[in-house]
Amino acid sequence: MSLEVYASLLLFKAGKDINENNVKKVLESAGVKVDDAKVKALVANLEGVNIEDAIKQAAVAPVAAPAAASAHPKKEEKKEEEKKPTEEAAAGLGALFG
């Protein structure tokens, strides 16, 4: 995420207007060199966007992706592989006492 986006989120959380002047002030107060083109583009792209809804959607999306790509099948495969040598060893011991 760019610093301009962080500045706009800070303004949003503070209840301030997200406009070029405010974004520039936030960046300047943090000692960041302001890129006027990026600020202008960001403010233009945020026009009409419900930021609260966008934050909620962004928070849900990453959670769903890892759940779909779960590592559980790999763990189950390892458990099966670990059991095989134990079962073979038990069968070998059984043959000794036959």
NULOBA-324664 format. One record per atom (N, C-alpha, C): y, x, z; residue in one letter. Coordinates in steps of 0.1 Angstrom, whole numbers. Example, Ala and Ser with C-alpha at 12.3 -4.5 7.8 and 13.67 -1.06 7.14 Angstrom:
<atoms>
<<-57 132 78> A>
<<-45 123 78> A>
<<-33 132 78> A>
<<-22 128 71> S>
<<-11 137 71> S>
<<0 129 79> S>
</atoms>
This chain:
<atoms>
<<-12 8 0> M>
<<0 0 0> M>
<<12 9 0> M>
<<22 5 -7> S>
<<35 13 -8> S>
<<43 10 4> S>
<<52 19 7> L>
<<62 18 18> L>
<<71 6 16> L>
<<74 3 4> E>
<<82 -9 1> E>
<<75 -22 6> E>
<<62 -22 4> V>
<<54 -34 9> V>
<<54 -35 24> V>
<<52 -23 30> Y>
<<52 -23 45> Y>
<<66 -27 50> Y>
<<77 -23 44> A>
<<90 -27 48> A>
<<92 -42 46> A>
<<87 -48 36> S>
<<88 -62 34> S>
<<80 -70 44> S>
<<68 -65 48> L>
<<60 -71 58> L>
<<67 -70 72> L>
<<73 -59 75> L>
<<81 -58 87> L>
<<92 -68 87> L>
<<99 -69 76> L>
<<110 -79 76> L>
<<104 -93 77> L>
<<93 -96 71> F>
<<87 -109 72> F>
<<83 -112 87> F>
<<77 -103 94> K>
<<73 -105 108> K>
<<85 -106 117> K>
<<96 -100 113> A>
<<108 -100 121> A>
<<116 -113 118> A>
<<112 -121 108> G>
<<119 -133 105> G>
<<132 -131 97> G>
<<132 -119 90> K>
<<144 -116 82> K>
<<142 -119 67> K>
<<152 -120 60> D>
<<151 -122 46> D>
<<146 -110 39> D>
<<137 -112 29> I>
<<132 -100 22> I>
<<140 -100 9> I>
<<150 -91 9> N>
<<159 -89 -2> N>
<<161 -74 -4> N>
<<166 -70 -15> E>
<<168 -56 -18> E>
<<175 -48 -7> E>
<<186 -54 -3> N>
<<194 -47 7> N>
<<186 -45 20> N>
<<179 -55 25> N>
<<171 -54 38> N>
<<160 -44 36> N>
<<153 -44 25> V>
<<142 -35 23> V>
<<147 -21 23> V>
<<158 -19 16> K>
<<164 -5 15> K>
<<168 -1 29> K>
<<174 -9 37> K>
<<178 -6 51> K>
<<166 -1 59> K>
<<155 -9 58> V>
<<143 -5 66> V>
<<138 8 62> V>
<<137 11 49> L>
<<132 24 44> L>
<<142 35 48> L>
<<154 33 46> E>
<<164 43 50> E>
<<164 46 65> E>
<<162 36 73> S>
<<161 39 87> S>
<<149 46 91> S>
<<139 46 83> A>
<<126 53 85> A>
<<127 67 79> A>
<<138 70 73> G>
<<140 83 67> G>
<<133 85 54> G>
<<130 74 47> V>
<<123 74 34> V>
<<133 74 23> V>
<<131 82 13> K>
<<139 81 1> K>
<<136 68 -7> K>
<<146 61 -9> V>
<<145 47 -16> V>
<<144 49 -31> V>
<<134 42 -36> D>
<<133 41 -51> D>
<<137 27 -55> D>
<<150 27 -60> D>
<<156 14 -63> D>
<<148 5 -72> D>
<<141 11 -82> A>
<<133 4 -91> A>
<<121 -3 -84> A>
<<115 4 -75> K>
<<103 -2 -68> K>
<<108 -13 -59> K>
<<119 -11 -52> V>
<<124 -21 -43> V>
<<128 -34 -51> V>
<<134 -32 -62> K>
<<138 -43 -71> K>
<<126 -51 -76> K>
<<116 -43 -81> A>
<<104 -50 -86> A>
<<96 -57 -75> A>
<<96 -51 -63> L>
<<89 -58 -52> L>
<<96 -71 -48> L>
<<108 -71 -47> V>
<<116 -83 -43> V>
<<114 -93 -53> V>
<<115 -89 -66> A>
<<113 -99 -77> A>
<<99 -105 -77> A>
<<89 -97 -74> N>
<<75 -102 -74> N>
<<72 -111 -62> N>
<<80 -109 -51> L>
<<78 -117 -39> L>
<<85 -130 -39> L>
<<94 -132 -49> E>
<<101 -145 -50> E>
<<91 -156 -52> E>
<<92 -166 -44> G>
<<83 -178 -45> G>
<<69 -176 -39> G>
<<66 -164 -33> V>
<<53 -162 -28> V>
<<53 -166 -13> V>
<<43 -173 -9> N>
<<41 -177 5> N>
<<34 -165 12> N>
<<42 -156 18> I>
<<36 -144 24> I>
<<26 -146 34> I>
<<28 -156 42> E>
<<18 -160 53> E>
<<4 -163 47> E>
<<4 -171 36> D>
<<-8 -174 29> D>
<<-14 -162 23> D>
<<-6 -153 17> A>
<<-11 -141 10> A>
<<-17 -132 20> A>
<<-12 -131 32> I>
<<-17 -123 43> I>
<<-31 -128 47> I>
<<-32 -141 49> K>
<<-45 -148 53> K>
<<-55 -145 42> K>
<<-52 -147 29> Q>
<<-61 -145 19> Q>
<<-66 -130 18> Q>
<<-56 -121 20> A>
<<-60 -107 20> A>
<<-69 -103 32> A>
<<-67 -109 43> A>
<<-75 -107 55> A>
<<-89 -112 53> A>
<<-91 -122 46> V>
<<-104 -128 44> V>
<<-112 -121 33> V>
<<-106 -116 23> A>
<<-113 -110 11> A>
<<-121 -98 15> A>
<<-115 -88 23> P>
<<-123 -76 26> P>
<<-135 -79 35> P>
<<-134 -89 43> V>
<<-145 -93 52> V>
<<-157 -98 45> V>
<<-154 -106 34> A>
<<-165 -112 26> A>
<<-173 -101 18> A>
<<-166 -91 13> A>
<<-172 -81 5> A>
<<-183 -73 12> A>
<<-180 -67 24> P>
<<-191 -60 31> P>
<<-202 -68 35> P>
<<-200 -81 38> A>
<<-211 -90 41> A>
<<-221 -91 30> A>
<<-215 -92 18> A>
<<-224 -93 6> A>
<<-232 -81 3> A>
<<-226 -69 6> A>
<<-232 -57 3> A>
<<-238 -51 16> A>
<<-246 -59 23> S>
<<-252 -55 36> S>
<<-262 -44 34> S>
<<-263 -36 44> A>
<<-272 -24 44> A>
<<-285 -28 51> A>
<<-287 -40 55> H>
<<-299 -44 62> H>
<<-312 -42 55> H>
<<-312 -44 42> P>
<<-325 -42 35> P>
<<-329 -28 35> P>
<<-320 -18 35> K>
<<-324 -4 36> K>
<<-330 -1 49> K>
<<-324 -7 60> K>
<<-329 -4 73> K>
<<-343 -10 75> K>
<<-346 -22 69> E>
<<-359 -27 69> E>
<<-369 -19 62> E>
<<-365 -13 51> E>
<<-374 -5 43> E>
<<-378 8 51> E>
<<-368 13 58> K>
<<-371 25 67> K>
<<-380 22 78> K>
<<-379 10 84> K>
<<-388 6 95> K>
<<-402 5 90> K>
<<-404 -1 77> E>
<<-417 -2 72> E>
<<-423 12 69> E>
<<-415 21 64> E>
<<-420 35 62> E>
<<-423 42 75> E>
<<-416 39 85> E>
<<-418 45 98> E>
<<-431 40 104> E>
<<-435 28 102> K>
<<-447 22 107> K>
<<-459 27 101> K>
<<-458 30 88> K>
<<-470 35 81> K>
<<-477 47 87> K>
<<-469 58 90> P>
<<-476 69 96> P>
<<-482 66 110> P>
<<-476 57 117> T>
<<-481 53 130> T>
<<-494 45 128> T>
<<-494 36 119> E>
<<-507 28 116> E>
<<-518 37 111> E>
<<-515 47 103> E>
<<-525 56 98> E>
<<-530 65 109> E>
<<-521 69 118> A>
<<-526 77 130> A>
<<-535 69 139> A>
<<-531 57 141> A>
<<-539 48 149> A>
<<-553 46 143> A>
<<-554 44 130> A>
<<-567 43 123> A>
<<-575 55 125> A>
<<-569 67 124> G>
<<-576 80 125> G>
<<-581 81 139> G>
<<-574 78 149> L>
<<-578 78 163> L>
<<-590 69 166> L>
<<-589 57 160> G>
<<-600 47 161> G>
<<-613 53 155> G>
<<-612 60 145> A>
<<-624 66 139> A>
<<-631 77 148> A>
<<-622 83 156> L>
<<-627 93 166> L>
<<-636 87 176> L>
<<-632 75 181> F>
<<-639 68 191> F>
<<-649 58 187> F>
<<-650 57 174> G>
<<-658 48 167> G>
<<-667 38 168> G>
</atoms>
